[in-house]
Amino acid sequence: MKKNIILVLILVVFVANQLLAQTHVSGSIATNTVWTPGGSPYVVDDDVTVELGVSLTIQAGVIVKFNDFWDGITVLGTLNAIGTDSNPIIFTSIADDAHGGDTNGDGDATVPGPDQWSTIDYHEGGTGTLQYCWISYGGGEYSANVHINESSVTVDHCTISNSAERGIWIGSASPDITNNLFENNLTQAIWAEGFDTIKTFSLINNIFHNNQWAVYANLTDETNDINLAGNVSTGAVGDFGRNGFGLAGSIAGNVSY
């Protein structure tokens, strides 16, 4: 009996420690802020907004979990999330016990899947870098794991997967997208509604696997150049799936394959 009581107490303490060792965040970030591994996992309970002129830096090894369909990060200032090959930054669902443990304390009652959080939204004028990040199970309120809208962003050496719709949505921007893996996104890995009018759109050395489309660009009189090099796409899914770069509309700039 004593052994059973001791075992129960150990389990209670273990679960309590898991629940306490987390940082809950929401609302406005109005001063320069750093999220560190010591505060990880960071649980986004409601939308977080990085205000204009302010930077949020997320250090290597940090895990960010989003509470539900509606929750995301909006970037009006700067978001830099720069991990390493051996210590990536994780953006995932609260139901994902494989990263950071059972953060919501429900055992195996919930499992991660597409649509479980909203997006990382680089809004008009926002800037930043996502490097060595693993970004999965989003596409909830908004239609992609990452939104890049009239903003200057680099996405490099990331895995972007399991979105309810798109991996990345681009609007009137020309991000540098290099060395990434896009897989298991339910529609397009990348969807573009126009590019920056001047800056070259660079899509280089990316791997696309098990998406409906690798890339689809819906363009209207674009004037910038497009640089496509070293990309590989396999396993397109669905009746309309394509392993390729789809272009609709018109472009006056140079397109390099």
LINGI-V158377 format. One record per residue. RES is the residue in three letters. PHI is phi in whole degrees, 0 to 359 (NA if undefined). NEAR is the number of other ideal C-beta (glycine too) atoms within 10 Angstrom. Layout:
res:RES phi:PHI near:NEAR
res:RES phi:PHI near:NEAR
This chain:
res:MET phi:NA near:5
res:LYS phi:300 near:6
res:LYS phi:297 near:7
res:ASN phi:296 near:8
res:ILE phi:296 near:9
res:ILE phi:298 near:10
res:LEU phi:297 near:10
res:VAL phi:299 near:10
res:LEU phi:298 near:10
res:ILE phi:299 near:10
res:LEU phi:296 near:10
res:VAL phi:298 near:10
res:VAL phi:298 near:10
res:PHE phi:298 near:11
res:VAL phi:295 near:14
res:ALA phi:299 near:11
res:ASN phi:297 near:10
res:GLN phi:298 near:16
res:LEU phi:287 near:13
res:LEU phi:282 near:7
res:ALA phi:277 near:14
res:GLN phi:208 near:18
res:THR phi:241 near:14
res:HIS phi:266 near:11
res:VAL phi:227 near:19
res:SER phi:189 near:13
res:GLY phi:81 near:10
res:SER phi:276 near:13
res:ILE phi:256 near:21
res:ALA phi:253 near:13
res:THR phi:228 near:9
res:ASN phi:305 near:13
res:THR phi:224 near:14
res:VAL phi:236 near:12
res:TRP phi:262 near:21
res:THR phi:246 near:14
res:PRO phi:302 near:14
res:GLY phi:297 near:10
res:GLY phi:263 near:14
res:SER phi:278 near:22
res:PRO phi:281 near:24
res:TYR phi:270 near:21
res:VAL phi:255 near:20
res:VAL phi:274 near:22
res:ASP phi:278 near:15
res:ASP phi:206 near:14
res:ASP phi:308 near:17
res:VAL phi:252 near:23
res:THR phi:239 near:20
res:VAL phi:272 near:25
res:GLU phi:288 near:15
res:LEU phi:305 near:13
res:GLY phi:82 near:12
res:VAL phi:244 near:18
res:SER phi:242 near:18
res:LEU phi:247 near:22
res:THR phi:250 near:16
res:ILE phi:249 near:27
res:GLN phi:278 near:18
res:ALA phi:304 near:18
res:GLY phi:91 near:16
res:VAL phi:286 near:26
res:ILE phi:246 near:23
res:VAL phi:245 near:26
res:LYS phi:242 near:27
res:PHE phi:256 near:30
res:ASN phi:286 near:19
res:ASP phi:199 near:17
res:PHE phi:314 near:16
res:TRP phi:270 near:13
res:ASP phi:267 near:25
res:GLY phi:202 near:25
res:ILE phi:239 near:25
res:THR phi:256 near:22
res:VAL phi:246 near:30
res:LEU phi:265 near:21
res:GLY phi:258 near:21
res:THR phi:227 near:21
res:LEU phi:238 near:26
res:ASN phi:246 near:17
res:ALA phi:239 near:26
res:ILE phi:240 near:19
res:GLY phi:265 near:21
res:THR phi:228 near:12
res:ASP phi:301 near:8
res:SER phi:270 near:8
res:ASN phi:217 near:12
res:PRO phi:287 near:23
res:ILE phi:263 near:25
res:ILE phi:249 near:23
res:PHE phi:243 near:32
res:THR phi:206 near:24
res:SER phi:278 near:28
res:ILE phi:299 near:24
res:ALA phi:276 near:22
res:ASP phi:273 near:26
res:ASP phi:281 near:17
res:ALA phi:289 near:9
res:HIS phi:240 near:19
res:GLY phi:81 near:21
res:GLY phi:81 near:18
res:ASP phi:277 near:17
res:THR phi:296 near:23
res:ASN phi:269 near:19
res:GLY phi:64 near:11
res:ASP phi:249 near:11
res:GLY phi:62 near:9
res:ASP phi:256 near:8
res:ALA phi:291 near:9
res:THR phi:235 near:15
res:VAL phi:230 near:12
res:PRO phi:285 near:18
res:GLY phi:192 near:13
res:PRO phi:304 near:20
res:ASP phi:84 near:18
res:GLN phi:267 near:26
res:TRP phi:208 near:32
res:SER phi:273 near:25
res:THR phi:194 near:26
res:ILE phi:263 near:29
res:ASP phi:249 near:24
res:TYR phi:281 near:30
res:HIS phi:279 near:17
res:GLU phi:310 near:11
res:GLY phi:88 near:14
res:GLY phi:290 near:24
res:THR phi:221 near:16
res:GLY phi:152 near:25
res:THR phi:226 near:17
res:LEU phi:248 near:29
res:GLN phi:223 near:21
res:TYR phi:51 near:19
res:CYS phi:244 near:27
res:TRP phi:243 near:17
res:ILE phi:236 near:28
res:SER phi:214 near:27
res:TYR phi:74 near:25
res:GLY phi:264 near:35
res:GLY phi:81 near:27
res:GLY phi:283 near:24
res:GLU phi:306 near:16
res:TYR phi:259 near:22
res:SER phi:263 near:18
res:ALA phi:201 near:29
res:ASN phi:296 near:31
res:VAL phi:227 near:30
res:HIS phi:250 near:26
res:ILE phi:232 near:28
res:ASN phi:238 near:18
res:GLU phi:50 near:15
res:SER phi:218 near:24
res:SER phi:253 near:18
res:VAL phi:221 near:25
res:THR phi:245 near:16
res:VAL phi:238 near:25
res:ASP phi:219 near:19
res:HIS phi:54 near:18
res:CYS phi:249 near:28
res:THR phi:253 near:18
res:ILE phi:235 near:30
res:SER phi:213 near:22
res:ASN phi:56 near:25
res:SER phi:280 near:31
res:ALA phi:295 near:21
res:GLU phi:227 near:20
res:ARG phi:259 near:30
res:GLY phi:287 near:35
res:ILE phi:231 near:29
res:TRP phi:252 near:24
res:ILE phi:241 near:28
res:GLY phi:228 near:16
res:SER phi:51 near:16
res:ALA phi:214 near:23
res:SER phi:231 near:25
res:PRO phi:292 near:26
res:ASP phi:271 near:17
res:ILE phi:241 near:29
res:THR phi:223 near:19
res:ASN phi:63 near:15
res:ASN phi:254 near:27
res:LEU phi:247 near:16
res:PHE phi:247 near:28
res:GLU phi:213 near:19
res:ASN phi:60 near:17
res:ASN phi:271 near:32
res:LEU phi:286 near:18
res:THR phi:240 near:21
res:GLN phi:274 near:27
res:ALA phi:295 near:31
res:ILE phi:225 near:29
res:TRP phi:238 near:22
res:ALA phi:238 near:28
res:GLU phi:253 near:15
res:GLY phi:89 near:20
res:PHE phi:242 near:24
res:ASP phi:302 near:18
res:THR phi:288 near:12
res:ILE phi:241 near:10
res:LYS phi:288 near:14
res:THR phi:294 near:15
res:PHE phi:272 near:23
res:SER phi:249 near:17
res:LEU phi:234 near:23
res:ILE phi:227 near:15
res:ASN phi:58 near:14
res:ASN phi:258 near:25
res:ILE phi:245 near:17
res:PHE phi:242 near:26
res:HIS phi:214 near:19
res:ASN phi:59 near:18
res:ASN phi:251 near:30
res:GLN phi:292 near:19
res:TRP phi:242 near:24
res:ALA phi:292 near:27
res:VAL phi:218 near:26
res:TYR phi:226 near:20
res:ALA phi:240 near:22
res:ASN phi:258 near:12
res:LEU phi:245 near:17
res:THR phi:222 near:10
res:ASP phi:52 near:10
res:GLU phi:290 near:23
res:THR phi:246 near:11
res:ASN phi:275 near:19
res:ASP phi:271 near:18
res:ILE phi:236 near:22
res:ASN phi:243 near:16
res:LEU phi:244 near:15
res:ALA phi:208 near:12
res:GLY phi:71 near:11
res:ASN phi:270 near:20
res:VAL phi:229 near:11
res:SER phi:230 near:21
res:THR phi:221 near:12
res:GLY phi:68 near:12
res:ALA phi:303 near:18
res:VAL phi:246 near:15
res:GLY phi:88 near:11
res:ASP phi:296 near:5
res:PHE phi:253 near:10
res:GLY phi:292 near:17
res:ARG phi:218 near:16
res:ASN phi:269 near:14
res:GLY phi:182 near:14
res:PHE phi:254 near:20
res:GLY phi:268 near:15
res:LEU phi:240 near:16
res:ALA phi:233 near:9
res:GLY phi:102 near:11
res:SER phi:223 near:9
res:ILE phi:216 near:19
res:ALA phi:262 near:10
res:GLY phi:278 near:15
res:ASN phi:276 near:10
res:VAL phi:244 near:13
res:SER phi:248 near:11
res:TYR phi:253 near:8
